[in-house]
Amino acid sequence: MLIFLVIVVVVAAWVVAMYNGLVVLRNRIENAWSQIDVQLKRRTDLIPNLLETVKGYAAHEKEVFTKVTEARSALVNAQGVHDQAEANNMLTGALKTLFAVAEAYPDLKANQNFMMLQEELAGTESKIAYARQFYNDTVLKYDNKREKFPSNVIAGLFGFKEREYFEVGEADREPVKVSFNS
C-alpha cells in the first residue's frame, strides 16, 4: 500500500510540474506579446511627429503621408497577433517609402528634429525586432513542450492551444519601390 501511495504522489508531482511548466511558458508568451505591443505603441506615437517634420519639406508627397497615416491607424486598431503583424508590416513598408522620399530632400535630411526622430524610430525598430524574436522563441519553446511526449498529454488535458508566430509579410521581403514620377 505504501508503494502505491508513493507512486501516486510521484505521478501527481510530475503532472503538477508539467502543468506548471506549460503555464510558465504560456505566461512568458503573454509577457513577450505585451513587450511587442509596448514598442509598437511607442512607434505609432513617434510617427505623427515624424510626418509633421517631413510635411514641412515635402508637402506635395500627400500619397506617402496618407499611406503612413492609414498604416498607423490600422496598427492602432489591430487585434490579435495576426492582425497586428499584418498592420505592422504595412506600416513598415509605408515608413520605408517615407524615408526614401526624405532622401530626395537634402535640407530635410540635415534637419535636427528629423534626424532625432529618425534615430529614435530606428531604436524603436530594433526593440521591436528583438521583442518579436523573443516572442517567437518563447512560442517555439511553448509549442515544443506542448507537443512533446509526455507533456503533450497534460497539454491536451488542460487545453493548452497552439500559439501564432509573429511573421514578416511577403511585402516586407521585397525592396521598396519609389517613384517620383506623377
FENFEN-V431696 format. One record per residue. N is the residue number from 1. PHI is phi in whole degrees, -180 to 180 (none if undefined). OMEGA is omega in radians with two decimals (* if undefined). Layout:
N,PHI,OMEGA
N,PHI,OMEGA
This chain:
1,none,3.14
2,-65,3.12
3,-64,3.12
4,-60,3.12
5,-63,3.11
6,-64,3.13
7,-63,3.12
8,-62,3.14
9,-64,3.13
10,-64,3.13
11,-64,3.12
12,-63,3.11
13,-64,3.12
14,-65,3.12
15,-62,3.13
16,-63,3.14
17,-64,3.11
18,-63,-3.14
19,-60,-3.12
20,-63,3.08
21,-62,3.10
22,-66,3.12
23,-64,3.13
24,-60,3.13
25,-66,3.09
26,-61,3.13
27,-68,3.07
28,-64,3.09
29,-63,3.12
30,-61,3.11
31,-65,3.14
32,-62,3.11
33,-64,3.11
34,-62,3.11
35,-65,3.07
36,-62,-3.12
37,-59,3.13
38,-62,-3.12
39,-69,3.09
40,-64,3.10
41,-64,3.12
42,-60,-3.14
43,-65,-3.13
44,-66,3.08
45,-73,3.13
46,-76,-2.99
47,-61,3.12
48,-58,3.12
49,-65,3.12
50,-63,3.13
51,-61,-3.13
52,-63,3.12
53,-65,-3.12
54,-69,-3.12
55,-57,3.14
56,-62,-3.10
57,-102,-3.01
58,-129,-3.05
59,-60,-3.09
60,-82,3.13
61,-94,-3.04
62,-58,-3.12
63,-61,3.12
64,-64,-3.14
65,-62,3.13
66,-63,3.14
67,-63,3.12
68,-65,3.14
69,-63,3.12
70,-64,-3.14
71,-66,3.11
72,-62,3.13
73,-62,3.12
74,-62,3.14
75,-68,3.14
76,-62,-3.08
77,-93,-3.08
78,-70,3.11
79,-123,3.07
80,84,-3.06
81,-62,-3.07
82,-63,-3.12
83,-64,-3.14
84,-69,3.10
85,-64,3.12
86,-63,-3.14
87,-65,3.10
88,-62,3.13
89,-64,3.11
90,-64,3.14
91,-67,3.12
92,-59,3.10
93,-63,3.13
94,-65,3.12
95,-68,3.08
96,-61,3.12
97,-65,3.12
98,-60,3.14
99,-70,3.06
100,-67,3.08
101,-64,-3.13
102,-60,3.11
103,-60,-3.10
104,-79,-3.09
105,-122,-3.09
106,-58,3.13
107,-65,3.12
108,-67,-3.14
109,-60,-3.14
110,-88,-3.11
111,-66,-3.07
112,-61,-3.14
113,-63,3.11
114,-62,-3.13
115,-62,3.13
116,-64,3.14
117,-64,3.13
118,-64,3.12
119,-66,3.12
120,-64,3.11
121,-66,3.11
122,-63,3.08
123,-63,3.11
124,-66,3.10
125,-60,3.10
126,-64,3.11
127,-66,3.10
128,-64,-3.14
129,-61,3.12
130,-65,-3.12
131,-64,3.09
132,-65,3.12
133,-63,3.13
134,-62,3.11
135,-59,-3.12
136,-63,3.08
137,-63,3.13
138,-68,3.08
139,-62,3.11
140,-61,3.11
141,-60,-3.14
142,-62,-3.12
143,-63,3.09
144,-61,-3.14
145,-66,-3.12
146,-66,-3.06
147,-97,-3.10
148,-79,3.04
149,-80,0.17
150,-98,-3.09
151,-68,3.09
152,-65,3.09
153,-65,3.14
154,-65,3.13
155,-61,3.12
156,-67,-3.14
157,-64,-3.05
158,-104,3.00
159,73,3.07
160,-76,-3.04
161,-100,3.07
162,-64,3.13
163,-111,-3.14
164,-84,3.00
165,-86,3.05
166,-90,-3.00
167,-114,3.08
168,-81,3.12
169,-77,-3.14
170,-59,-3.10
171,-62,-3.13
172,-77,3.13
173,-87,-3.12
174,-106,3.10
175,-68,3.14
176,-73,3.11
177,-105,3.14
178,-122,3.11
179,-134,3.11
180,-101,3.09
181,-85,-3.14
182,-75,*
